[in-house]
Amino acid sequence: MAEAGKSTENSAADGSTPDVDTIGTAEPARPAEPPRDVCNPENPTVCAFEGAEPEPPAPGEPIVTLRDIASFQPTVPSGAMQPAGWAVVGLPANFIGEASVETRSGTLLGRPAEVRFHPVAYQWAHSDGALVHAADPGATWSELGLAEFTETPTSHSYAASGRYTVDPTVVYVAEYRFDGSPWRWIDGTLGLAAPRLSVLVGEFDTVLVTDDCTAVPDGPGC
């Protein structure tokens, strides 16, 4: 996807510093943060979000759809896993998504406009048939204050050794504004795939730790 025009932006709608050109402008009432329960974990291909703005656009203002913003795309998301590229049969491997709020500038329906994308859900489709869904991108074991090979909301355990693939997806909601007008939500969600991950899964009698079992008696393999 094109990466030109990427910018990081805080706004009053995000609960942070407002944009200079919107200070003093009455924003339409809307959620302080984008909705996070936009996908059904039982069937994550069914995702929906209705912006439900309290008032329709002003007379003469077009209603913008996801199709209209096809030329505005966030950066292709990325992802990581722990351990990097391998896992142990029966022990959780930890997966982490990487995406951020991004604003794109360009021309929308013939007018200067900005489109802002908010990541609101993360999915990992494993080639063993498992599907992991989370509202947050996850974090490293260290960041979570957990020991290695501890189960997390974004982890997955493989039942058999072999080579597997993982297809991460980030789900976004979007909002737009024309030439400094108030931001408005766009109905619907956009799923953007991150690069596929490869995982080598094997069986091990002992897993190496950062120290010996005397120093870390509850570490993996001790």
N, C-alpha and C positions, 0 to 999 in steps of 0.2 A: 504494500500500500504506500501511497505517497506520504512523505514525512514533512514536506514543506509547510511552513507556517505554524509549526507546533509552538504552543506557548503555555505557560503555567499561569493560572489566573485564580485569584480569590475574589469572592463577591459576597455581598450582603446575604444572598440566598444560601451561601455555603456557611454562614455564620462567622465569616471572617471579614477582612478589610474590603469595603465595596470598591467597585471600579470607579475611577475618577469621573468618567463621563456619565455614570448613573447616580452619583451623589445628588440627593434632592429629588430624584425621580421616584414616583410612587410605583413600587413593584406590585404586580398582582399577588394576592394571597395565594400561597401554595406551600407544599411541604418544605420545611427547612432543609431537609436532605432528600435525595431521590429515594423512591421505594426500593426495598431490598428483597421483598418476597415476590419477585416477579415471575419465578419459574416454579413449576410443580416438580418436587424431587422424584415423584413416581414416574413422571414423563417429562423430562426437562426440555424436550423439543417443543412443548406447548408453553410458550412464554407470552405474557401479555402485560401491557401497562397502558392505562388510560390516563392521560395527563390531568383530566378533570379540572381544567382551569375554571376558576369561579365565574369568569365572564368570557364570552366569546371575543375573538379579535375585533378590533374597532372596524366600523364600516369601511369597506375598501381594502382591508387587510386580508391577504390570502391565508388559508388554512394549510399549514406545511405538513407533509407526510414524510415518512422514512424514505420513500422513493425519491422525493424531491432533494434529499440531502445525500444522494448516492455518491456525489463527487467529493463530499466531505467525509473523511475516514480517519479514525484514530490510528496511532502507530500500531503495527502488528504487535500484540502482547507477547510476552515471553514467559517462561516457567523454569523451575528447577526442581530437583529432588534430592533427598538425603536417604541413604548414601548416594553419591553422584554416579548414576548409571548402573547400579547393582542393588540387589536386595537378597535377603535370607528367607528361605521358605518358612512360613509361619510367623515371621516377625514383621511389624509394620514398616513400610517405607513411607517417608514423609514427602508430600508434594506441595509446592509453593507456587502460587500464581503471581505474576508481576504485571500490573496495569495501573494507570493513574488517570485522574481527571485531565482532559485535554480540550483545548479550544482551537478551532480551525477558522480561518478567515477566507472569504471568497465571495463569489456571486451566487445568490440564491434567488431563483425566479426573476432574474434580471436586475436584482438590487444588491448593493453591498450588504453583507451579512456575516454573522459569526454563528458557529454551531459548537456547542459544548457537550462532550461525551462523559458520562459518569459510569464507571464499572460498578455493577450492582450484584453480580453473581458469577460464580466460578464452577466449572465442570471438568472432570477428568474421566474420559472414557477409556477403560483398560481393555486390552485385547483378550483378556480371560472372561470378558462379559460383565465385569463390575463397572458400576457407574457411581462416581463420588460427586456430590453436589454440596456447595457451601456458599453462604452469603459473603464470606470473607476470603481473602486470598491465602490464608494460612501464614505460618512463620516457621523459622528454623527451630529445632529443639532447644537450642541455646536461648533464643529470644523468648521462647515460651517457658523457660526455666525447667525443662524436662530432660530426663536422661535419654540417651540415644535408644532408638528402637522402641520408644513409647508411642502408643496410639494417639493420634491427633484427629481433629475434625476433617482433615484433608488427607489422611493416610490411607494406605491400602496394604493388605497382607496377601501374598500369593500362596496358593495351596500346593503348588508343584514347581519343580525347577524347570528352567527353560528360558527362552528369549521372548520378551513381551514388548508391546508398544503401548504408549499412552498418548491420547489426543486431548490436549487441554483446550478449553473454550472459555472466553470471557464474554459475559452478557452485559450490554450497555443500555442505558436509556439516554436520550438526548434532549437538548433544549436549544432554542435559537433566538436570535434577535436581529432586527433589521436596523442597521445604521444607528446603533446606540439606543434603540427602543428597549422596553422591559423584556426580560427573558420569558419565554413561554415553552412549556413542555411539548414534546412531540409524542403522540400516541404510538405504542408499540415498542419492541425491543430489538436490538441488533446483536447477534452472536458473531464473534470474531475468533477464528481459530488461531491458536499459538502453534509454533513448530512442534512436530511430533517428538516424543521422547522415547528412547530405547532403554530397556531394562533387562539386565542379565540376572536371573534368579538362580541361586544354588543352595545346596544344603551344607552346613558347616557345623562341626562338633563344637568348635570354640570360635568366638568372635573376638578379634583384637580390640582392646580398649586403650584409652589414653594413658593408663597406668596399670600396675599389676593388681591382682585381685586382693592383695593385702591392703592396698591403699584405697581401692574401689571395690569393696566386697559385693555390692549390689549391681555391678556393671554387667553388661551382656557377656555370657560365657562363664561367669563366676558362680 
